[in-house]
């Protein structure tokens, strides 16, 4: 299979690309700067594409590069994303707009530009043509101070379900994989996002932030687990359309059914003890 993955410079994207290459697939991996693909470039079945998901002309150019190979595109994995944290009361407009520009509008832009290639693959008789969106447990429940990230991932789940239902008649499946905390560099970035907490009524959270993020990372799953599930979804004829990937995922399923006021108490209690879920 020929597979496009956005955001392969680190984390889930890089790990998934490595696994798919080992499994015999050809991977087109996007990075924002030349050279960010690292070790992946040594593999003969890897093609790096310099592209930011918020840059529409760059997306168009990347798709033209894939089309020019004359080979079908079987799947797109929308992995590129960022996590903006902070109180909703104080977070800067430029930050909350960027959160949606990358995680939601960038996701949709890549899918829109890739779909002509995916339709062409189906019309040529290819099977297992798919779009897989990397969501998050934050697209199922909302924790305090990651509300914008959560809103973006709820939107990704909505895009996934809506697009799948629109594309079913054309034989293109659209799926989501929603990891809980994953041991990736995103947690180190979270420790530095303190601007929205500084000099206001939320400043007391700063003393908890490092322990909170470290605890979430320590309880997270390895990116290899998520990559393996993505590979299985790609290679299966009829996979489950949504996969929640985390330790004790039954807790989240149960929490989703609980009354909102009960959820409120749980999140506040967890915050006090530096726990996420």
C-alpha positions as semicolon CSV with decimal commas, in nm:
position;residue;x (nm);y (nm);z (nm)
1;X;0,000;0,000;0,000
2;X;0,103;0,360;-0,061
3;X;0,024;0,562;0,249
4;X;0,044;0,932;0,331
5;X;0,114;1,023;0,696
6;X;0,117;1,383;0,814
7;X;0,360;1,484;1,087
8;X;0,631;1,216;1,092
9;X;0,910;1,412;1,261
10;X;0,845;1,247;1,600
11;X;0,598;1,065;1,821
12;X;0,311;0,861;1,681
13;X;0,376;0,975;1,324
14;X;0,741;0,867;1,319
15;X;0,670;0,538;1,496
16;X;0,381;0,455;1,263
17;X;0,590;0,535;0,956
18;X;0,868;0,306;1,078
19;X;0,627;0,019;1,142
20;X;0,452;0,055;0,806
21;X;0,786;0,060;0,624
22;X;0,888;-0,260;0,806
23;X;0,554;-0,410;0,703
24;X;0,630;-0,356;0,335
25;X;0,431;-0,042;0,264
26;X;0,545;0,274;0,086
27;X;0,514;0,582;0,307
28;X;0,488;0,946;0,210
29;X;0,565;1,137;0,528
30;X;0,511;1,509;0,575
31;X;0,741;1,736;0,775
32;X;0,741;2,112;0,817
33;X;1,114;2,151;0,751
34;X;1,350;1,958;0,528
35;X;1,555;1,719;0,736
36;X;1,292;1,667;1,007
37;X;1,220;1,313;0,886
38;X;1,546;1,191;1,042
39;X;1,619;0,819;1,015
40;X;1,313;0,756;0,798
41;X;1,489;0,901;0,495
42;X;1,731;0,608;0,494
43;X;1,452;0,368;0,398
44;X;1,410;0,327;0,019
45;X;1,030;0,307;0,050
46;X;1,001;0,641;0,231
47;X;0,936;0,971;0,055
48;X;0,955;1,294;0,254
49;X;0,719;1,578;0,166
50;X;0,781;1,926;0,308
51;X;0,434;2,049;0,396
52;X;0,252;2,232;0,673
53;X;-0,112;2,126;0,709
54;X;-0,212;2,492;0,743
55;X;-0,054;2,579;0,405
56;X;-0,305;2,490;0,133
57;X;-0,072;2,550;-0,164
58;X;0,188;2,322;-0,002
59;X;-0,076;2,052;0,042
60;X;-0,176;2,082;-0,323
61;X;0,187;2,055;-0,427
62;X;0,239;1,747;-0,210
63;X;-0,060;1,573;-0,369
64;X;0,070;1,661;-0,715
65;X;0,401;1,498;-0,622
66;X;0,222;1,179;-0,520
67;X;0,003;1,182;-0,832
68;X;0,308;1,228;-1,055
69;X;0,445;0,889;-0,943
70;X;0,164;0,717;-1,129
71;X;0,106;0,491;-0,830
72;X;-0,228;0,475;-0,644
73;X;-0,267;0,635;-0,302
74;X;-0,438;0,385;-0,075
75;X;-0,462;0,568;0,254
76;X;-0,414;0,894;0,441
77;X;-0,327;0,909;0,810
78;X;-0,402;1,254;0,949
79;X;-0,162;1,256;1,240
80;X;-0,023;1,612;1,249
81;X;-0,148;1,801;1,550
82;X;-0,063;2,033;1,836
83;X;-0,187;2,062;2,194
84;X;-0,258;2,408;2,335
85;X;-0,321;2,422;2,708
86;X;-0,438;2,689;2,948
87;X;-0,750;2,835;3,109
88;X;-1,022;2,924;2,861
89;X;-1,060;3,258;3,037
90;X;-0,706;3,372;2,961
91;X;-0,576;3,181;2,659
92;X;-0,470;3,405;2,371
93;X;-0,679;3,426;2,054
94;X;-0,381;3,346;1,833
95;X;-0,328;3,025;2,030
96;X;-0,686;2,902;2,018
97;X;-0,713;2,980;1,649
98;X;-0,389;2,791;1,580
99;X;-0,527;2,492;1,774
100;X;-0,814;2,460;1,529
101;X;-0,614;2,563;1,222
102;X;-0,383;2,264;1,271
103;X;-0,598;1,994;1,430
104;X;-0,929;2,056;1,251
105;X;-0,897;2,273;0,942
106;X;-0,557;2,124;0,852
107;X;-0,699;1,775;0,887
108;X;-0,990;1,861;0,657
109;X;-0,769;2,037;0,402
110;X;-0,541;1,734;0,368
111;X;-0,840;1,502;0,332
112;X;-1,004;1,723;0,070
113;X;-0,690;1,745;-0,142
114;X;-0,615;1,373;-0,107
115;X;-0,964;1,251;-0,189
116;X;-0,933;1,281;-0,569
117;X;-0,637;1,040;-0,545
118;X;-0,827;0,806;-0,315
119;X;-1,131;0,807;-0,545
120;X;-0,901;0,734;-0,840
121;X;-0,757;0,437;-0,653
122;X;-1,104;0,295;-0,589
123;X;-1,207;0,350;-0,949
124;X;-0,894;0,160;-1,057
125;X;-1,007;-0,137;-0,849
126;X;-0,794;-0,085;-0,537
127;X;-0,938;-0,202;-0,205
128;X;-0,879;-0,096;0,157
129;X;-0,880;0,270;0,061
130;X;-0,899;0,467;0,385
131;X;-0,856;0,785;0,580
132;X;-0,747;0,741;0,943
133;X;-0,765;1,040;1,175
134;X;-0,553;1,039;1,489
135;X;-0,781;1,173;1,757
136;X;-0,748;1,155;2,134
137;X;-0,923;1,045;2,449
138;X;-0,969;1,422;2,484
139;X;-1,219;1,389;2,200
140;X;-1,432;1,174;2,431
141;X;-1,409;1,364;2,763
142;X;-1,284;1,712;2,855
143;X;-1,031;1,775;3,130
144;X;-0,971;2,124;3,272
145;X;-0,702;2,338;3,107
146;X;-0,691;2,125;2,792
147;X;-1,038;2,231;2,680
148;X;-0,930;2,379;2,346
149;X;-0,732;2,069;2,257
150;X;-1,033;1,863;2,360
151;X;-1,267;2,076;2,149
152;X;-1,043;2,022;1,846
153;X;-1,039;1,647;1,901
154;X;-1,417;1,632;1,949
155;X;-1,430;1,807;1,611
156;X;-1,198;1,544;1,462
157;X;-1,437;1,270;1,579
158;X;-1,726;1,457;1,415
159;X;-1,531;1,497;1,091
160;X;-1,448;1,127;1,098
161;X;-1,806;1,012;1,145
162;X;-1,951;1,259;0,898
163;X;-1,697;1,192;0,626
164;X;-1,727;0,815;0,667
165;X;-2,103;0,836;0,617
166;X;-2,059;1,057;0,312
167;X;-1,794;0,832;0,154
168;X;-1,946;0,490;0,224
169;X;-2,118;0,485;-0,119
170;X;-1,778;0,536;-0,284
171;X;-1,601;0,256;-0,098
172;X;-1,370;0,478;0,107
173;X;-1,362;0,409;0,481
174;X;-1,289;0,683;0,736
175;X;-1,172;0,580;1,082
176;X;-1,035;0,729;1,401
177;X;-0,782;0,606;1,652
178;X;-0,801;0,792;1,983
179;X;-0,502;0,742;2,213
180;X;-0,496;0,838;2,576
181;X;-0,166;0,974;2,709
182;X;0,121;0,850;2,491
183;X;0,489;0,862;2,578
184;X;0,592;1,120;2,319
185;X;0,769;1,463;2,321
186;X;0,432;1,642;2,337
187;X;0,443;1,624;2,719
188;X;0,770;1,817;2,736
189;X;0,611;2,090;2,527
190;X;0,315;2,096;2,767
191;X;0,541;2,191;3,058
192;X;0,650;2,508;2,877
193;X;0,299;2,633;2,793
194;X;0,258;2,851;3,101
195;X;0,172;3,192;2,955
196;X;-0,203;3,160;3,005
197;X;-0,154;3,072;3,374
198;X;0,081;3,359;3,461
199;X;-0,021;3,667;3,658
200;X;-0,386;3,577;3,700
201;X;-0,626;3,381;3,921
202;X;-0,497;3,052;3,776
203;X;-0,131;3,103;3,867
204;X;-0,155;2,850;4,153
205;X;-0,181;2,577;3,886
206;X;0,177;2,643;3,777
207;X;0,318;2,458;4,079
208;X;0,119;2,149;3,977
209;X;0,180;2,159;3,604
210;X;0,511;1,970;3,590
211;X;0,393;1,689;3,819
212;X;0,061;1,668;3,634
213;X;0,222;1,628;3,291
214;X;0,488;1,390;3,421
215;X;0,221;1,172;3,582
216;X;0,016;1,162;3,263
217;X;0,321;1,066;3,057
218;X;0,429;0,799;3,305
219;X;0,087;0,634;3,285
220;X;0,076;0,657;2,908
221;X;0,103;0,389;2,644
222;X;0,400;0,341;2,414
223;X;0,366;0,491;2,064
224;X;0,440;0,144;1,922
225;X;0,103;0,024;2,054
226;X;-0,081;0,302;1,872
227;X;0,120;0,240;1,556
228;X;0,031;-0,129;1,563
229;X;-0,338;-0,053;1,589
230;X;-0,316;0,192;1,299
231;X;-0,145;-0,075;1,088
232;X;-0,418;-0,326;1,176
233;X;-0,687;-0,075;1,081
234;X;-0,516;-0,013;0,748
235;X;-0,478;-0,379;0,663
236;X;-0,820;-0,501;0,784
237;X;-1,109;-0,526;0,542
238;X;-1,367;-0,397;0,790
239;X;-1,207;-0,256;1,106
240;X;-1,393;-0,098;1,392
241;X;-1,440;0,269;1,293
242;X;-1,321;0,408;1,627
243;X;-1,049;0,280;1,859
244;X;-0,982;0,420;2,205
245;X;-0,625;0,324;2,296
246;X;-0,524;0,364;2,657
247;X;-0,472;0,177;2,979
248;X;-0,804;0,107;3,151
249;X;-1,006;0,250;2,864
250;X;-1,317;0,114;3,037
251;X;-1,280;0,404;3,283
252;X;-1,338;0,652;3,000
253;X;-1,633;0,456;2,863
254;X;-1,787;0,461;3,212
255;X;-1,704;0,827;3,266
256;X;-1,885;0,921;2,946
257;X;-2,204;0,771;3,089
258;X;-2,173;0,945;3,425
259;X;-2,368;1,264;3,511
260;X;-2,183;1,585;3,427
261;X;-2,167;1,702;3,792
262;X;-2,009;1,371;3,889
263;X;-1,755;1,414;3,611
264;X;-1,679;1,764;3,741
265;X;-1,598;1,633;4,087
266;X;-1,376;1,357;3,951
267;X;-1,169;1,591;3,734
268;X;-1,120;1,839;4,018
269;X;-1,018;1,559;4,254
270;X;-0,773;1,421;3,998
271;X;-0,627;1,765;3,937
272;X;-0,559;1,805;4,309
273;X;-0,373;1,473;4,315
274;X;-0,187;1,541;3,986
275;X;-0,377;1,270;3,797
276;X;-0,535;1,304;3,455
277;X;-0,789;1,020;3,449
